[in-house]
């Protein structure tokens, strides 16, 4: 039902910054959680950051902790991922995903199964 659309991807040099956004469409948007995943060529998809919608509590993968920041804007129904000090290994397609349906509420939020709505992805390329 809810549609998620990512934007803001592009090419950036190592050490630089980039922000990607995820906009939700629908009559209302009140998810349990929203996460940012990424998938690099030849690698599995991994969760890099997530936010609990009601509280704003955030969690980060060790690989991005201290460099990435996830935030939400309830009024705009948008989630952002600010990426600083980018490294070449951050190159990937970045996806946002939301856990909305009740069946996902009590699933481990670190698992993909905890998210039922997914965006199409946006490419982030970090050059050396």
N, CA and C atoms as a LAMMPS dump frame, in Angstrom:
ITEM: TIMESTEP
0
ITEM: NUMBER OF ATOMS
384
ITEM: BOX BOUNDS ff ff ff
-5.0000000000000000e+02 5.0000000000000000e+02
-5.0000000000000000e+02 5.0000000000000000e+02
-5.0000000000000000e+02 5.0000000000000000e+02
ITEM: ATOMS id mol type element x y z
1 1 1 N 0.824 -1.202 0
2 1 2 C 0 0 0
3 1 3 C 0.864 1.26 0
4 2 1 N 1.751 1.392 0.975
5 2 2 C 2.642 2.539 1.049
6 2 3 C 3.724 2.4 -0.005
7 3 1 N 3.998 3.492 -0.689
8 3 2 C 5.066 3.534 -1.674
9 3 3 C 6.228 4.356 -1.134
10 4 1 N 7.428 3.833 -1.286
11 4 2 C 8.636 4.509 -0.842
12 4 3 C 9.504 4.803 -2.05
13 5 1 N 10.011 6.031 -2.121
14 5 2 C 10.848 6.452 -3.231
15 5 3 C 12.103 7.105 -2.69
16 6 1 N 13.259 6.558 -3.059
17 6 2 C 14.536 7.119 -2.648
18 6 3 C 15.011 8.151 -3.659
19 7 1 N 15.808 9.093 -3.179
20 7 2 C 16.405 10.096 -4.042
21 7 3 C 17.693 10.593 -3.4
22 8 1 N 18.494 11.28 -4.184
23 8 2 C 19.692 11.916 -3.662
24 8 3 C 20.985 11.183 -3.922
25 9 1 N 20.916 10.01 -4.523
26 9 2 C 22.132 9.28 -4.818
27 9 3 C 22.953 9.981 -5.884
28 10 1 N 24.2 9.561 -6.008
29 10 2 C 25.072 10.159 -7.002
30 10 3 C 26.509 9.753 -6.806
31 11 1 N 27.391 10.51 -7.436
32 11 2 C 28.824 10.26 -7.387
33 11 3 C 29.493 11.263 -6.472
34 12 1 N 30.33 10.769 -5.579
35 12 2 C 31.043 11.627 -4.638
36 12 3 C 32.439 11.068 -4.416
37 13 1 N 33.388 11.944 -4.165
38 13 2 C 34.751 11.508 -3.891
39 13 3 C 34.885 11.005 -2.461
40 14 1 N 35.82 10.081 -2.269
41 14 2 C 36.094 9.579 -0.929
42 14 3 C 36.402 10.734 0.01
43 15 1 N 35.835 10.654 1.202
44 15 2 C 35.983 11.72 2.173
45 15 3 C 34.873 12.749 2.118
46 16 1 N 34.084 12.708 1.072
47 16 2 C 33.002 13.651 0.91
48 16 3 C 31.73 13.211 1.597
49 17 1 N 30.668 13.969 1.351
50 17 2 C 29.38 13.724 1.988
51 17 3 C 28.267 13.657 0.96
52 18 1 N 27.218 12.957 1.331
53 18 2 C 26.048 12.826 0.486
54 18 3 C 24.858 12.503 1.376
55 19 1 N 23.698 12.978 0.993
56 19 2 C 22.478 12.684 1.728
57 19 3 C 21.459 12.058 0.795
58 20 1 N 20.876 10.958 1.22
59 20 2 C 19.816 10.321 0.465
60 20 3 C 18.521 10.421 1.262
61 21 1 N 17.405 10.455 0.554
62 21 2 C 16.109 10.638 1.184
63 21 3 C 15.14 9.562 0.735
64 22 1 N 14.151 9.327 1.569
65 22 2 C 13.104 8.353 1.298
66 22 3 C 11.772 9 1.602
67 23 1 N 10.95 9.165 0.579
68 23 2 C 9.645 9.786 0.73
69 23 3 C 8.545 8.737 0.631
70 24 1 N 7.582 8.817 1.529
71 24 2 C 6.478 7.87 1.575
72 24 3 C 5.207 8.507 1.056
73 25 1 N 4.477 7.765 0.258
74 25 2 C 3.188 8.217 -0.23
75 25 3 C 2.081 7.348 0.351
76 26 1 N 0.888 7.907 0.407
77 26 2 C -0.256 7.213 0.973
78 26 3 C -1.066 8.153 1.842
79 27 1 N -2.213 7.681 2.299
80 27 2 C -3.078 8.526 3.119
81 27 3 C -2.419 8.899 4.438
82 28 1 N -1.681 7.968 4.99
83 28 2 C -0.963 8.216 6.226
84 28 3 C 0.287 7.352 6.247
85 29 1 N 1.245 7.766 7.051
86 29 2 C 2.479 7.015 7.179
87 29 3 C 2.836 6.947 8.649
88 30 1 N 2.629 5.792 9.234
89 30 2 C 2.929 5.586 10.641
90 30 3 C 3.541 4.201 10.824
91 31 1 N 4.766 4.036 10.344
92 31 2 C 5.401 2.729 10.425
93 31 3 C 5.917 2.425 11.822
94 32 1 N 6.2 1.177 12.063
95 32 2 C 6.865 0.773 13.281
96 32 3 C 8.322 1.229 13.238
97 33 1 N 8.952 1.053 12.072
98 33 2 C 10.361 1.364 11.914
99 33 3 C 10.675 1.603 10.455
100 34 1 N 11.744 2.332 10.203
101 34 2 C 12.258 2.533 8.861
102 34 3 C 13.75 2.251 8.878
103 35 1 N 14.208 1.522 7.883
104 35 2 C 15.611 1.192 7.798
105 35 3 C 16.199 1.569 6.457
106 36 1 N 17.492 1.793 6.455
107 36 2 C 18.263 1.962 5.231
108 36 3 C 19.141 0.736 5.046
109 37 1 N 18.984 0.105 3.908
110 37 2 C 19.797 -1.037 3.521
111 37 3 C 20.68 -0.64 2.348
112 38 1 N 21.727 -1.396 2.129
113 38 2 C 22.542 -1.196 0.938
114 38 3 C 23.013 -2.538 0.409
115 39 1 N 23.238 -2.575 -0.886
116 39 2 C 23.737 -3.775 -1.523
117 39 3 C 24.79 -3.397 -2.549
118 40 1 N 25.998 -3.882 -2.332
119 40 2 C 27.109 -3.658 -3.239
120 40 3 C 27.236 -4.846 -4.179
121 41 1 N 27.863 -4.648 -5.343
122 41 2 C 28.027 -5.757 -6.288
123 41 3 C 28.731 -6.946 -5.65
124 42 1 N 28.152 -8.116 -5.815
125 42 2 C 28.745 -9.328 -5.289
126 42 3 C 28.573 -9.533 -3.799
127 43 1 N 27.838 -8.651 -3.135
128 43 2 C 27.639 -8.767 -1.702
129 43 3 C 26.162 -8.862 -1.363
130 44 1 N 25.901 -9.361 -0.184
131 44 2 C 24.528 -9.465 0.286
132 44 3 C 24.026 -8.108 0.76
133 45 1 N 22.714 -7.966 0.803
134 45 2 C 22.135 -6.729 1.287
135 45 3 C 22.331 -6.641 2.801
136 46 1 N 22.697 -5.467 3.276
137 46 2 C 22.945 -5.279 4.686
138 46 3 C 22.213 -4.052 5.21
139 47 1 N 21.803 -4.131 6.451
140 47 2 C 21.156 -3.015 7.127
141 47 3 C 22.224 -2.097 7.687
142 48 1 N 22.193 -0.831 7.3
143 48 2 C 23.202 0.112 7.759
144 48 3 C 22.677 1.058 8.834
145 49 1 N 21.388 1.334 8.837
146 49 2 C 20.81 2.228 9.831
147 49 3 C 19.31 1.994 9.923
148 50 1 N 18.736 2.238 11.087
149 50 2 C 17.294 2.13 11.263
150 50 3 C 16.838 3.094 12.331
151 51 1 N 15.556 3.402 12.295
152 51 2 C 14.977 4.324 13.247
153 51 3 C 13.613 3.815 13.677
154 52 1 N 13.365 3.841 14.969
155 52 2 C 12.048 3.522 15.499
156 52 3 C 11.184 4.766 15.349
157 53 1 N 10.068 4.636 14.656
158 53 2 C 9.319 5.818 14.264
159 53 3 C 8.754 6.597 15.439
160 54 1 N 8.168 5.909 16.388
161 54 2 C 7.49 6.592 17.483
162 54 3 C 8.454 7.327 18.415
163 55 1 N 9.595 6.721 18.68
164 55 2 C 10.537 7.284 19.637
165 55 3 C 11.684 8.05 18.993
166 56 1 N 11.989 7.734 17.745
167 56 2 C 13.136 8.327 17.089
168 56 3 C 14.45 7.646 17.424
169 57 1 N 14.39 6.558 18.157
170 57 2 C 15.609 5.849 18.509
171 57 3 C 16.276 5.285 17.269
172 58 1 N 17.592 5.425 17.204
173 58 2 C 18.347 5.022 16.02
174 58 3 C 19.366 3.951 16.346
175 59 1 N 19.718 3.199 15.32
176 59 2 C 20.72 2.15 15.422
177 59 3 C 21.529 2.144 14.14
178 60 1 N 22.815 1.811 14.267
179 60 2 C 23.707 1.831 13.124
180 60 3 C 24.584 0.593 13.084
181 61 1 N 24.9 0.168 11.874
182 61 2 C 25.893 -0.874 11.705
183 61 3 C 27.258 -0.337 12.105
184 62 1 N 28.1 -1.209 12.622
185 62 2 C 29.423 -0.782 13.059
186 62 3 C 30.214 -0.122 11.935
187 63 1 N 30.003 -0.574 10.712
188 63 2 C 30.762 -0.068 9.583
189 63 3 C 30.467 1.392 9.255
190 64 1 N 29.331 1.907 9.715
191 64 2 C 28.96 3.286 9.397
192 64 3 C 28.792 4.152 10.634
193 65 1 N 28.898 3.575 11.8
194 65 2 C 28.697 4.312 13.044
195 65 3 C 29.682 5.472 13.14
196 66 1 N 29.156 6.633 13.476
197 66 2 C 29.977 7.829 13.568
198 66 3 C 30.088 8.594 12.273
199 67 1 N 29.673 7.987 11.167
200 67 2 C 29.745 8.632 9.864
201 67 3 C 28.364 8.904 9.275
202 68 1 N 27.415 8.015 9.524
203 68 2 C 26.067 8.138 8.966
204 68 3 C 25.085 8.557 10.049
205 69 1 N 24.06 9.295 9.658
206 69 2 C 22.997 9.697 10.567
207 69 3 C 21.65 9.514 9.89
208 70 1 N 20.761 8.779 10.538
209 70 2 C 19.409 8.608 10.034
210 70 3 C 18.484 9.528 10.817
211 71 1 N 17.539 10.139 10.136
212 71 2 C 16.594 11.035 10.78
213 71 3 C 15.247 10.951 10.086
214 72 1 N 14.217 11.435 10.764
215 72 2 C 12.871 11.409 10.207
216 72 3 C 12.227 12.779 10.288
217 73 1 N 11.294 13.019 9.372
218 73 2 C 10.498 14.229 9.35
219 73 3 C 9.052 13.777 9.208
220 74 1 N 8.334 13.743 10.322
221 74 2 C 6.965 13.24 10.321
222 74 3 C 6.047 14.033 9.394
223 75 1 N 6.179 15.356 9.423
224 75 2 C 5.31 16.21 8.622
225 75 3 C 5.487 15.947 7.136
226 76 1 N 6.723 15.735 6.716
227 76 2 C 7.007 15.491 5.306
228 76 3 C 6.994 14.015 4.948
229 77 1 N 6.767 13.175 5.947
230 77 2 C 6.752 11.73 5.738
231 77 3 C 8.002 11.286 4.995
232 78 1 N 9.136 11.737 5.502
233 78 2 C 10.403 11.517 4.834
234 78 3 C 11.457 11.053 5.83
235 79 1 N 12.331 10.193 5.372
236 79 2 C 13.468 9.726 6.15
237 79 3 C 14.734 10.069 5.385
238 80 1 N 15.742 10.517 6.111
239 80 2 C 16.997 10.913 5.493
240 80 3 C 18.15 10.08 6.036
241 81 1 N 19.141 9.911 5.211
242 81 2 C 20.386 9.291 5.632
243 81 3 C 21.522 10.213 5.217
244 82 1 N 22.111 10.879 6.193
245 82 2 C 23.245 11.749 5.949
246 82 3 C 24.51 10.922 6.045
247 83 1 N 25.31 10.922 4.991
248 83 2 C 26.508 10.111 4.915
249 83 3 C 27.722 11.016 4.809
250 84 1 N 28.59 10.948 5.802
251 84 2 C 29.797 11.751 5.841
252 84 3 C 31.031 10.855 5.8
253 85 1 N 32.169 11.461 5.496
254 85 2 C 33.437 10.731 5.442
255 85 3 C 33.304 9.453 4.633
256 86 1 N 32.737 9.579 3.462
257 86 2 C 32.438 8.408 2.644
258 86 3 C 33.701 7.692 2.19
259 87 1 N 33.592 6.381 2.114
260 87 2 C 34.671 5.519 1.679
261 87 3 C 34.242 4.78 0.419
262 88 1 N 35.217 4.293 -0.336
263 88 2 C 34.887 3.572 -1.561
264 88 3 C 34.028 2.352 -1.263
265 89 1 N 34.215 1.746 -0.112
266 89 2 C 33.434 0.574 0.244
267 89 3 C 31.98 0.892 0.578
268 90 1 N 31.633 2.177 0.631
269 90 2 C 30.239 2.569 0.813
270 90 3 C 29.46 2.532 -0.499
271 91 1 N 30.154 2.32 -1.601
272 91 2 C 29.5 2.252 -2.9
273 91 3 C 28.488 1.109 -2.918
274 92 1 N 27.246 1.434 -3.239
275 92 2 C 26.18 0.44 -3.233
276 92 3 C 24.887 1.09 -3.698
277 93 1 N 23.901 0.256 -3.941
278 93 2 C 22.539 0.739 -4.104
279 93 3 C 21.92 0.811 -2.721
280 94 1 N 21.389 1.959 -2.376
281 94 2 C 20.802 2.17 -1.062
282 94 3 C 19.282 2.114 -1.151
283 95 1 N 18.681 1.309 -0.282
284 95 2 C 17.244 1.114 -0.24
285 95 3 C 16.684 1.553 1.107
286 96 1 N 15.532 2.181 1.092
287 96 2 C 14.812 2.383 2.334
288 96 3 C 13.688 1.373 2.418
289 97 1 N 13.35 0.998 3.625
290 97 2 C 12.312 0.007 3.847
291 97 3 C 11.588 0.329 5.143
292 98 1 N 10.292 0.057 5.166
293 98 2 C 9.476 0.349 6.331
294 98 3 C 8.775 -0.901 6.832
295 99 1 N 8.748 -1.057 8.134
296 99 2 C 7.955 -2.092 8.777
297 99 3 C 6.65 -1.471 9.22
298 100 1 N 5.572 -1.841 8.575
299 100 2 C 4.275 -1.219 8.799
300 100 3 C 3.249 -2.214 9.322
301 101 1 N 3.083 -3.316 8.621
302 101 2 C 2.067 -4.296 8.979
303 101 3 C 2.335 -4.884 10.35
304 102 1 N 1.244 -5.201 11.052
305 102 2 C 1.365 -5.704 12.406
306 102 3 C 2.2 -6.971 12.485
307 103 1 N 2.183 -7.758 11.426
308 103 2 C 2.943 -9.006 11.44
309 103 3 C 4.445 -8.778 11.547
310 104 1 N 4.91 -7.556 11.273
311 104 2 C 6.336 -7.248 11.347
312 104 3 C 6.738 -6.595 12.665
313 105 1 N 5.774 -6.193 13.458
314 105 2 C 6.08 -5.363 14.63
315 105 3 C 7.067 -5.997 15.592
316 106 1 N 6.945 -7.284 15.82
317 106 2 C 7.745 -7.938 16.859
318 106 3 C 8.84 -8.828 16.303
319 107 1 N 9.125 -8.69 15.027
320 107 2 C 10.257 -9.365 14.42
321 107 3 C 11.521 -8.582 14.748
322 108 1 N 12.62 -9.29 14.924
323 108 2 C 13.916 -8.664 15.151
324 108 3 C 14.122 -7.559 14.114
325 109 1 N 14.255 -6.289 14.544
326 109 2 C 14.352 -5.185 13.584
327 109 3 C 15.609 -5.201 12.734
328 110 1 N 16.559 -6.061 13.071
329 110 2 C 17.754 -6.199 12.267
330 110 3 C 17.586 -7.128 11.076
331 111 1 N 16.449 -7.778 10.982
332 111 2 C 16.179 -8.721 9.906
333 111 3 C 15.35 -8.069 8.81
334 112 1 N 15.59 -8.478 7.563
335 112 2 C 14.809 -7.953 6.448
336 112 3 C 13.322 -8.273 6.595
337 113 1 N 13.014 -9.372 7.268
338 113 2 C 11.625 -9.777 7.452
339 113 3 C 10.836 -8.802 8.305
340 114 1 N 11.523 -7.881 8.99
341 114 2 C 10.856 -6.87 9.8
342 114 3 C 10.371 -5.684 8.968
343 115 1 N 10.575 -5.726 7.672
344 115 2 C 10.196 -4.643 6.775
345 115 3 C 9.332 -5.187 5.644
346 116 1 N 8.2 -4.557 5.405
347 116 2 C 7.27 -5.055 4.4
348 116 3 C 7.101 -4.139 3.197
349 117 1 N 7.595 -2.912 3.257
350 117 2 C 7.526 -1.979 2.14
351 117 3 C 8.93 -1.524 1.787
352 118 1 N 9.242 -1.561 0.499
353 118 2 C 10.592 -1.258 0.032
354 118 3 C 10.577 -0.252 -1.103
355 119 1 N 11.591 0.598 -1.133
356 119 2 C 11.777 1.502 -2.248
357 119 3 C 12.541 0.83 -3.369
358 120 1 N 12.738 1.57 -4.45
359 120 2 C 13.393 1.022 -5.634
360 120 3 C 14.911 1.103 -5.568
361 121 1 N 15.434 1.897 -4.672
362 121 2 C 16.864 2.035 -4.504
363 121 3 C 17.431 3.232 -5.224
364 122 1 N 18.542 3.741 -4.713
365 122 2 C 19.263 4.834 -5.344
366 122 3 C 20.756 4.535 -5.278
367 123 1 N 21.45 4.768 -6.384
368 123 2 C 22.862 4.419 -6.49
369 123 3 C 23.736 5.471 -5.829
370 124 1 N 24.637 5.015 -4.972
371 124 2 C 25.66 5.863 -4.378
372 124 3 C 27.009 5.312 -4.796
373 125 1 N 27.807 6.131 -5.449
374 125 2 C 29.123 5.721 -5.908
375 125 3 C 30.174 6.635 -5.302
376 126 1 N 31.141 6.043 -4.618
377 126 2 C 32.223 6.786 -3.99
378 126 3 C 33.5 6.48 -4.749
379 127 1 N 34.107 7.498 -5.302
380 127 2 C 35.32 7.332 -6.093
381 127 3 C 36.544 7.69 -5.272
382 128 1 N 37.689 7.139 -5.677
383 128 2 C 38.953 7.418 -5.012
384 128 3 C 39.732 8.498 -5.718
